[in-house]
Amino acid sequence: MRLRPIIPLVALFASLAWGAPEQALVDPMRGRVAIPDETKPPLLRNAVNDDARRPRNYEWQPPIIPHRVDGYQIDQNFNKCLDCHARGKTEFSQAIPVSATHYIDRSGTVLDHVSTRRYFCMQCHVPQEPVQPLVGNSFRNAGALNVDAQPTPRAPAK
Amino acid sequence: MLALIRRYWTIIRRPSVHWSLGFLTVGGFIGGIVFWGAFNTAMEFTNTESFCTGCHEMHDNPYADLKNTIHYTNRSGVRAMCSDCHVPHEWTVKMARKMQASKEVWGKVFGTVDTPEKFEAKRLELARHEWARFKANDSLECRNCHNYDYMDFTRQSVRAQNMHSTYLASKEKTCIDCHKGIAHKLPYIPPGQAPTDTPGQIVPKDDAKAQATSVSSGVN
């Protein structure tokens, strides 16, 4: 008898508690699709293939690959990337040679071939897809911040 | 021996006693058609993919490689099968290749590549045979479909344009020189053992061994 007035209240709190995490869990990859349901995946596009060198986004970023690498064989027998990018091949292929640092093993010895720790190119260097990022990002590299820090010349007063 | 040959020669030269000239002519003609048809049908049958991949050696090794490549599956569904690249299309050279293939029958019978390990061990040798054949016939089997005269350079990437308009146009290089390993996985090619112009790749097999031969530079 005395409990009756609080039943709707309990129900309200319970529904809030139930509903709250669902609101917080919006995955941009899935969109607003319930967990048990299947999403409709976006279409596959063609990777960037214009061979234009992209600037690095930050110091020491491994340069990205501006061409398609579908089906490139990189295994214990053969490395398709090195077929053009090996230092001995670049005169013919006109590709960017692999950095000299990649020929040094971890004990500092210079080798006559790419070191095992640098062998799997696409662990660091990746091809690009022309897609919009799913999550917004306001990252700016140190260079850009330095430019901001400089006193900007004021516009002449009218 | 000579007497035997002479006996058969006289039999062949002797006119027919029982069969009429008409029967022999028409019968020979029909028999010829049947023989030729059967011969070519059998020849075509040995060119089909189901024949090539009928043995587990081909099915589990080169055919499995092919399945991951653009020559097997792509957006337009045009595809190449074994014989498109490995058998010449022209009749005389095709017959020559078919006769060579008797060695492959020998390999099948004696199990030359009947395990994946044996196939891997033979892969470089087999690949070099094909590279040499393509180099010698100016990549004829590629060109059966990929005709240089009809290449639209504007639809190629800049990189491909540059290569095709220089090295391929000047006939300095042929398709196989650059496009190795497009339909099958490449084997380990020891430096200096690659065919034609590619020097082979130095793949890090064993860094410790390589260190012995390389110069220590004291970077660190």
Contacts between the chains, C-beta under 8 A, distances in Angstrom:
chain1	res1	chain2	res2	distance
A	49	B	157	5.1
A	50	B	157	7.4
A	50	B	158	7.1
A	51	B	157	6.5
A	51	B	158	5.1
A	51	B	159	5.3
A	67	B	157	6.7
A	67	B	159	6.5
A	68	B	157	7.8
A	70	B	70	7.5
A	71	B	68	6.7
A	71	B	69	6.0
A	71	B	70	6.7
A	73	B	181	6.0
A	73	B	185	6.1
A	73	B	186	5.9
A	75	B	185	7.6
A	76	B	188	7.3
A	76	B	203	6.8
A	76	B	205	7.9
A	77	B	185	7.2
A	77	B	186	6.0
A	77	B	187	5.5
A	77	B	188	4.2
A	77	B	189	8.0
A	77	B	203	6.6
A	78	B	181	6.6
A	78	B	185	7.6
A	78	B	186	4.0
A	78	B	187	7.5
A	78	B	188	7.0
A	78	B	189	7.2
A	78	B	201	6.2
A	78	B	203	6.8
A	79	B	201	6.5
A	79	B	203	6.6
A	80	B	181	7.4
A	82	B	201	6.0
A	83	B	198	7.8
A	83	B	201	7.1
A	86	B	201	7.1
A	86	B	202	7.9
A	88	B	199	6.7
A	94	B	162	7.3
A	104	B	217	7.9
A	104	B	219	5.9
A	105	B	207	5.5
A	105	B	211	7.3
A	107	B	220	7.8
A	108	B	217	7.2
A	108	B	218	6.8
A	108	B	219	4.6
A	108	B	220	3.8
A	109	B	211	5.3
A	109	B	214	6.6
A	109	B	216	5.4
A	109	B	217	7.0
A	110	B	214	6.2
A	110	B	215	6.1
A	110	B	216	7.4
A	110	B	217	4.3
A	110	B	219	6.7
A	111	B	204	7.6
A	111	B	207	6.9
A	111	B	210	5.5
A	111	B	211	7.0
A	111	B	214	5.0
A	112	B	202	6.6
A	112	B	210	6.8
A	112	B	213	7.2
A	112	B	214	5.1
A	113	B	202	3.6
A	113	B	203	7.3
A	113	B	204	5.8
A	113	B	210	6.7
A	114	B	202	7.8
A	114	B	204	6.6
A	115	B	204	6.6
A	115	B	207	6.8
A	116	B	204	4.5
A	116	B	207	5.6
A	119	B	203	7.9
A	119	B	204	5.9
